[in-house]
Amino acid sequence: MSFAFPPSNVIGAVRVGKLARYLDRRGHDVRVLTTDVVEDRSLPLEISRERVSYTEYHESQHWLGRAARLLRGHGAVPAGEGCENTHSQTGSRARSLWKTLRRHYLGMVYIPDIRADWVKKAIPAGKQLLKEWQPEIIFASAPPNTGLIVASRLARARDIPWVADFRDLWVDNPYYSEPGWRKRVDAMLERQILRRASGLVTVSPIWAEQLRRRHGKAAAVVYNGYAEEDFPPLTPQARPGEILTIRYTGSIYRGFRDPSALFSAIELLPDQLRARLTVEFFSDAGDAVLEAAAAHRVESVVAVKPRVPYRRALELQMEADILLLMQASDQRDEGNLPAKLFEYLYARRPILFIGYERGIAARLVAERSAGLVSNKPVEIRDQLQRWLEDKRDGRLERLDPSVSLGLSRDDQHAKLELLLENILQNRVETVRRSPVSHAPLS
């Protein structure tokens, strides 16, 4: 169960789509409850369409949004973030007040998250599915955490064990942005929902430990990994060239993923070397990138391009000289292990990691000798000079294959398959000792 699933081309759909493919090919009877609301539908669906139940989903329009549109027409509220106002101080206060009101209001109506309305469609669809098909176990991947509510209710109604998979943490998410009072609400809700879960899974050892401390349950670590079949064939050995291409494929979060350290390093380069660089961002947050580039006067070497389909992004990674990976330079990001890192490791291009240097992602890059981990412009500048020399001389080879050893999706899915089998085996033994009747599905 997952809100996002192929063909929706979002990163959350990749993990569950590949898991379904793996289990299906292993002979397991897999069915999926999901939505089909993402406009970009370019991600390959790798199981039979008949095994996927796509529900409708419509996000409710609450009274605050309708009132804002009405009042905005009369000038009673600011036109939105970044709007111009001739009375700048008054306008700034109005915008700040409006944003605060909106934030707290949305915090009240969207619990546990902005996809909360999916419950209205997912529960009936799930009940219908369970009338036609009886699973032995339910696996729910989040975020959005609304899916965990759906899974827990369906599992309790039919007395089916269920597993919660956290691609990102809930209350302990380093990017948690709800109002302060909401965290207490979410903490209680998370405890209540996971109280009956038969297993917890996440993508990072540090996050697994956080889940264990919060819920008193063991949490398995299943990395996102990479799928070799999605990548194009490896290209021949490196060739000499003048232009060094650095690429980033993914989202940019203001205040969390900041390329300024790289731009500052480029600013330190001599003009003749700077002219041999190009930094490409295939992202949906071009304004943030271009503002940072302008602040360091390196706009001439920075290009922001539209997001591309998943497999095209992998091709671009394989064709790059250097791959850029960014995280927040904050201890809160210590356990964040992005799926993109595993793709980068399979592409075997040197990685420039900017972010928390003692985090698990940084350690993985360093321990596997996969690139440079640094936030220091001078260190980055020196490494750029070495890469430029290697590029010019044809010595910028792919990294050793060992950098991705043991990190394929199939390697990781095998661990999850074993976890699910152990849960079912333990349940059989428990039922034998103390049989229980199934609750009716009303």
SEKOLLO-806695 format. One record per residue (C-alpha): x, y, z; residue number from 1; residue in one letter. Coordinates in steps of 0.2 Angstrom, whole numbers, padded with zeros to 4 digits. Example, Ala and Ser with C-alpha at 12.3 -4.5 7.8 and 13.67 -1.06 7.14 Angstrom:
BEGIN
      u      v      w  num  residu
   0062  -0022   0039    1       a
   0068  -0005   0036    2       s
This chain:
BEGIN
      u      v      w  num  residu
   0000   0000   0000    1       m
   0007   0017  -0005    2       s
  -0001   0033  -0010    3       f
   0012   0034  -0024    4       a
   0015   0020  -0036    5       f
   0021   0018  -0054    6       p
   0017   0025  -0067    7       p
   0018   0041  -0056    8       s
   0035   0048  -0058    9       n
   0040   0053  -0040   10       v
   0054   0046  -0030   11       i
   0042   0038  -0017   12       g
   0035   0027  -0030   13       a
   0051   0020  -0036   14       v
   0055   0010  -0019   15       r
   0037   0002  -0018   16       v
   0037  -0001  -0037   17       g
   0053  -0011  -0037   18       k
   0048  -0020  -0021   19       l
   0032  -0026  -0029   20       a
   0041  -0031  -0045   21       r
   0054  -0041  -0034   22       y
   0040  -0050  -0024   23       l
   0030  -0054  -0039   24       d
   0045  -0062  -0048   25       r
   0048  -0072  -0033   26       r
   0031  -0080  -0034   27       g
   0022  -0070  -0021   28       h
   0004  -0065  -0024   29       d
   0005  -0046  -0023   30       v
  -0009  -0033  -0024   31       r
  -0007  -0014  -0023   32       v
  -0018  -0001  -0016   33       l
  -0013   0017  -0022   34       t
  -0018   0032  -0032   35       t
  -0015   0039  -0049   36       d
  -0015   0058  -0047   37       v
   0003   0063  -0052   38       v
   0004   0072  -0069   39       e
   0020   0064  -0074   40       d
   0016   0046  -0078   41       r
   0033   0040  -0085   42       s
   0038   0028  -0072   43       l
   0037   0010  -0079   44       p
   0024  -0001  -0071   45       l
   0033  -0018  -0068   46       e
   0019  -0029  -0062   47       i
   0002  -0033  -0071   48       s
  -0010  -0018  -0071   49       r
  -0024  -0030  -0064   50       e
  -0014  -0032  -0048   51       r
  -0015  -0013  -0044   52       v
  -0030  -0004  -0037   53       s
  -0029   0014  -0042   54       y
  -0041   0025  -0031   55       t
  -0048   0042  -0034   56       e
  -0041   0056  -0024   57       y
  -0047   0074  -0022   58       h
  -0040   0086  -0010   59       e
  -0053   0096  -0001   60       s
  -0054   0115  -0003   61       q
  -0056   0122   0015   62       h
  -0065   0138   0019   63       w
  -0049   0147   0022   64       l
  -0043   0145   0004   65       g
  -0060   0150  -0003   66       r
  -0061   0165   0009   67       a
  -0043   0171   0004   68       a
  -0048   0170  -0015   69       r
  -0064   0181  -0011   70       l
  -0055   0193   0000   71       l
  -0040   0195  -0011   72       r
  -0051   0202  -0024   73       g
  -0056   0216  -0013   74       h
  -0038   0219  -0007   75       g
  -0042   0213   0011   76       a
  -0028   0200   0011   77       v
  -0011   0200   0003   78       p
  -0010   0192  -0014   79       a
   0002   0179  -0009   80       g
   0020   0175  -0005   81       e
   0032   0188  -0013   82       g
   0018   0200  -0018   83       c
   0022   0218  -0020   84       e
   0014   0231  -0009   85       n
   0017   0250  -0010   86       t
   0015   0251   0009   87       h
   0030   0238   0012   88       s
   0030   0238   0031   89       q
   0011   0236   0032   90       t
   0011   0223   0018   91       g
   0025   0213   0026   92       s
   0015   0212   0043   93       r
   0000   0207   0034   94       a
   0009   0193   0024   95       r
   0017   0187   0040   96       s
   0000   0186   0049   97       l
  -0008   0178   0035   98       w
   0005   0165   0033   99       k
   0005   0161   0052  100       t
  -0014   0160   0051  101       l
  -0014   0148   0036  102       r
   0000   0137   0043  103       r
  -0010   0134   0060  104       h
  -0026   0132   0051  105       y
  -0019   0119   0039  106       l
  -0011   0111   0054  107       g
  -0028   0108   0061  108       m
  -0037   0102   0046  109       v
  -0024   0091   0038  110       y
  -0020   0077   0050  111       i
  -0009   0067   0048  112       p
  -0004   0076   0032  113       d
  -0010   0085   0017  114       i
  -0016   0068   0009  115       r
  -0028   0065   0024  116       a
  -0043   0065   0012  117       d
  -0036   0049   0004  118       w
  -0044   0039   0019  119       v
  -0061   0042   0012  120       k
  -0057   0033  -0004  121       k
  -0044   0021   0002  122       a
  -0054   0013   0016  123       i
  -0069   0008   0005  124       p
  -0057   0002  -0009  125       a
  -0047  -0008   0003  126       g
  -0062  -0016   0010  127       k
  -0068  -0021  -0007  128       q
  -0051  -0028  -0011  129       l
  -0051  -0038   0005  130       l
  -0068  -0046   0000  131       k
  -0060  -0052  -0016  132       e
  -0043  -0057  -0010  133       w
  -0036  -0062   0007  134       q
  -0018  -0056   0010  135       p
  -0007  -0064   0023  136       e
   0002  -0048   0027  137       i
  -0001  -0029   0023  138       i
   0014  -0018   0019  139       f
   0012   0001   0019  140       a
   0025   0013   0014  141       s
   0025   0031   0020  142       a
   0025   0046   0018  143       p
   0012   0052   0016  144       p
   0007   0045   0034  145       n
  -0011   0044   0029  146       t
  -0007   0027   0021  147       g
  -0002   0020   0038  148       l
  -0019   0025   0045  149       i
  -0027   0016   0031  150       v
  -0016   0000   0033  151       a
  -0019  -0001   0052  152       s
  -0038   0000   0050  153       r
  -0039  -0013   0037  154       l
  -0027  -0024   0046  155       a
  -0036  -0023   0062  156       r
  -0053  -0026   0054  157       a
  -0047  -0042   0046  158       r
  -0034  -0047   0060  159       d
  -0020  -0046   0047  160       i
  -0002  -0042   0052  161       p
   0005  -0027   0044  162       w
   0022  -0018   0042  163       v
   0025   0000   0042  164       a
   0039   0006   0030  165       d
   0046   0023   0033  166       f
   0055   0031   0018  167       r
   0055   0046   0029  168       d
   0052   0047   0047  169       l
   0036   0055   0054  170       w
   0038   0065   0070  171       v
   0057   0063   0070  172       d
   0058   0069   0052  173       n
   0073   0081   0051  174       p
   0062   0092   0039  175       y
   0047   0092   0050  176       y
   0038   0108   0047  177       s
   0022   0108   0056  178       e
   0017   0121   0070  179       p
   0025   0116   0087  180       g
   0008   0111   0095  181       w
   0006   0098   0081  182       r
   0021   0088   0085  183       k
   0012   0082   0101  184       r
  -0003   0077   0091  185       v
   0007   0068   0078  186       d
   0018   0059   0092  187       a
   0002   0052   0100  188       m
  -0006   0047   0083  189       l
   0010   0039   0078  190       e
   0011   0029   0094  191       r
  -0007   0024   0092  192       q
  -0006   0018   0074  193       i
   0010   0008   0076  194       l
   0005   0000   0092  195       r
  -0002  -0015   0083  196       r
   0011  -0015   0069  197       a
   0020  -0032   0067  198       s
   0035  -0024   0060  199       g
   0044  -0008   0056  200       l
   0056  -0004   0042  201       v
   0066   0011   0037  202       t
   0080   0016   0025  203       v
   0094   0021   0038  204       s
   0102   0013   0053  205       p
   0100   0029   0063  206       i
   0082   0031   0059  207       w
   0079   0013   0064  208       a
   0087   0017   0081  209       e
   0075   0032   0082  210       q
   0060   0021   0079  211       l
   0066   0008   0091  212       r
   0068   0022   0105  213       r
   0051   0030   0101  214       r
   0040   0014   0099  215       h
   0050   0000   0109  216       g
   0050  -0011   0093  217       k
   0064  -0017   0083  218       a
   0065  -0009   0066  219       a
   0073  -0017   0051  220       a
   0085  -0007   0039  221       v
   0081  -0009   0020  222       v
   0091   0003   0010  223       y
   0083   0010  -0006  224       n
   0097   0003  -0017  225       g
   0098   0003  -0036  226       y
   0091  -0007  -0050  227       a
   0104  -0012  -0063  228       e
   0091  -0015  -0076  229       e
   0085   0003  -0076  230       d
   0102   0010  -0081  231       f
   0110   0011  -0098  232       p
   0125   0001  -0102  233       p
   0142   0007  -0095  234       l
   0151   0018  -0107  235       t
   0169   0015  -0113  236       p
   0184   0022  -0104  237       q
   0186   0041  -0101  238       a
   0191   0052  -0115  239       r
   0200   0069  -0114  240       p
   0189   0084  -0114  241       g
   0189   0102  -0109  242       e
   0172   0104  -0101  243       i
   0169   0096  -0084  244       l
   0150   0093  -0081  245       t
   0143   0092  -0064  246       i
   0125   0087  -0062  247       r
   0111   0086  -0049  248       y
   0095   0077  -0053  249       t
   0082   0080  -0039  250       g
   0073   0092  -0028  251       s
   0079   0107  -0020  252       i
   0073   0112  -0002  253       y
   0077   0130   0003  254       r
   0087   0130   0019  255       g
   0091   0111   0018  256       f
   0099   0108   0001  257       r
   0110   0123  -0003  258       d
   0123   0123  -0018  259       p
   0131   0139  -0011  260       s
   0147   0130  -0005  261       a
   0150   0123  -0023  262       l
   0146   0141  -0031  263       f
   0158   0149  -0018  264       s
   0172   0136  -0023  265       a
   0169   0140  -0042  266       i
   0170   0158  -0038  267       e
   0188   0155  -0031  268       l
   0194   0147  -0048  269       l
   0204   0157  -0060  270       p
   0193   0163  -0075  271       d
   0201   0151  -0087  272       q
   0196   0136  -0076  273       l
   0179   0142  -0072  274       r
   0175   0143  -0090  275       a
   0178   0125  -0092  276       r
   0164   0120  -0079  277       l
   0146   0118  -0081  278       t
   0134   0114  -0067  279       v
   0117   0107  -0072  280       e
   0102   0106  -0061  281       f
   0087   0095  -0067  282       f
   0075   0101  -0053  283       s
   0059   0110  -0049  284       d
   0067   0124  -0039  285       a
   0077   0134  -0051  286       g
   0074   0151  -0043  287       d
   0083   0145  -0027  288       a
   0098   0139  -0037  289       v
   0099   0154  -0048  290       l
   0098   0166  -0034  291       e
   0113   0157  -0025  292       a
   0123   0157  -0042  293       a
   0120   0176  -0044  294       a
   0125   0179  -0026  295       a
   0142   0171  -0030  296       h
   0143   0178  -0048  297       r
   0144   0161  -0056  298       v
   0128   0162  -0066  299       e
   0137   0159  -0083  300       s
   0142   0141  -0078  301       v
   0125   0136  -0070  302       v
   0110   0129  -0079  303       a
   0093   0125  -0072  304       v
   0083   0112  -0083  305       k
   0066   0104  -0081  306       p
   0064   0088  -0072  307       r
   0065   0073  -0083  308       v
   0058   0055  -0082  309       p
   0066   0043  -0070  310       y
   0076   0033  -0082  311       r
   0082   0048  -0092  312       r
   0088   0055  -0075  313       a
   0098   0039  -0073  314       l
   0106   0041  -0091  315       e
   0111   0059  -0086  316       l
   0119   0053  -0071  317       q
   0129   0040  -0081  318       m
   0134   0053  -0093  319       e
   0140   0066  -0080  320       a
   0158   0069  -0075  321       d
   0154   0073  -0057  322       i
   0137   0070  -0047  323       l
   0132   0083  -0034  324       l
   0123   0077  -0018  325       l
   0116   0089  -0006  326       m
   0109   0088   0012  327       q
   0108   0100   0026  328       a
   0123   0104   0036  329       s
   0114   0100   0052  330       d
   0115   0085   0064  331       q
   0096   0083   0061  332       r
   0101   0076   0044  333       d
   0113   0063   0052  334       e
   0102   0048   0047  335       g
   0096   0054   0030  336       n
   0101   0042   0017  337       l
   0093   0048   0001  338       p
   0089   0035  -0013  339       a
   0099   0046  -0025  340       k
   0115   0041  -0017  341       l
   0113   0023  -0022  342       f
   0109   0028  -0040  343       e
   0125   0039  -0040  344       y
   0135   0024  -0033  345       l
   0130   0013  -0047  346       y
   0133   0026  -0060  347       a
   0151   0026  -0053  348       r
   0154   0044  -0056  349       r
   0164   0054  -0043  350       p
   0152   0062  -0030  351       i
   0153   0079  -0023  352       l
   0144   0078  -0006  353       f
   0139   0095   0002  354       i
   0130   0093   0019  355       g
   0132   0086   0036  356       y
   0149   0078   0036  357       e
   0146   0066   0050  358       r
   0130   0059   0044  359       g
   0127   0041   0037  360       i
   0127   0047   0019  361       a
   0143   0056   0020  362       a
   0151   0041   0029  363       r
   0145   0030   0015  364       l
   0153   0041   0002  365       v
   0170   0042   0011  366       a
   0171   0024   0017  367       e
   0168   0018  -0001  368       r
   0181   0031  -0008  369       s
   0167   0038  -0019  370       a
   0171   0056  -0020  371       g
   0173   0072  -0009  372       l
   0163   0076   0007  373       v
   0166   0094   0011  374       s
   0157   0110   0014  375       n
   0173   0121   0013  376       k
   0175   0131  -0003  377       p
   0194   0130  -0003  378       v
   0193   0111  -0002  379       e
   0180   0110  -0015  380       i
   0190   0122  -0027  381       r
   0206   0111  -0025  382       d
   0196   0095  -0029  383       q
   0188   0104  -0044  384       l
   0205   0108  -0051  385       q
   0211   0090  -0050  386       r
   0195   0084  -0058  387       w
   0197   0097  -0072  388       l
   0215   0091  -0075  389       e
   0209   0073  -0075  390       d
   0196   0077  -0088  391       k
   0208   0086  -0099  392       r
   0220   0072  -0099  393       d
   0207   0058  -0101  394       g
   0210   0051  -0083  395       r
   0193   0054  -0076  396       l
   0188   0036  -0075  397       e
   0173   0028  -0067  398       r
   0175   0022  -0049  399       l
   0178   0005  -0045  400       d
   0163  -0007  -0045  401       p
   0165  -0011  -0027  402       s
   0158   0006  -0022  403       v
   0140  -0001  -0025  404       s
   0143  -0019  -0019  405       l
   0129  -0026  -0009  406       g
   0118  -0011  -0012  407       l
   0106  -0017  -0026  408       s
   0088  -0016  -0023  409       r
   0087  -0035  -0025  410       d
   0100  -0037  -0011  411       d
   0089  -0026   0000  412       q
   0072  -0034  -0005  413       h
   0079  -0051   0000  414       a
   0081  -0044   0018  415       k
   0063  -0037   0018  416       l
   0057  -0054   0011  417       e
   0065  -0063   0025  418       l
   0057  -0051   0038  419       l
   0040  -0053   0031  420       l
   0042  -0072   0031  421       e
   0048  -0072   0049  422       n
   0033  -0061   0054  423       i
   0021  -0074   0046  424       l
   0030  -0088   0054  425       q
   0029  -0080   0071  426       n
   0011  -0077   0069  427       r
   0008  -0095   0064  428       v
   0016  -0101   0080  429       e
   0006  -0088   0090  430       t
  -0010  -0094   0083  431       v
  -0006  -0112   0087  432       r
  -0003  -0108   0105  433       r
  -0018  -0096   0106  434       s
  -0030  -0096   0091  435       p
  -0041  -0081   0089  436       v
  -0056  -0077   0078  437       s
  -0056  -0064   0064  438       h
  -0065  -0048   0067  439       a
  -0079  -0045   0054  440       p
  -0075  -0032   0041  441       l
  -0089  -0019   0042  442       s
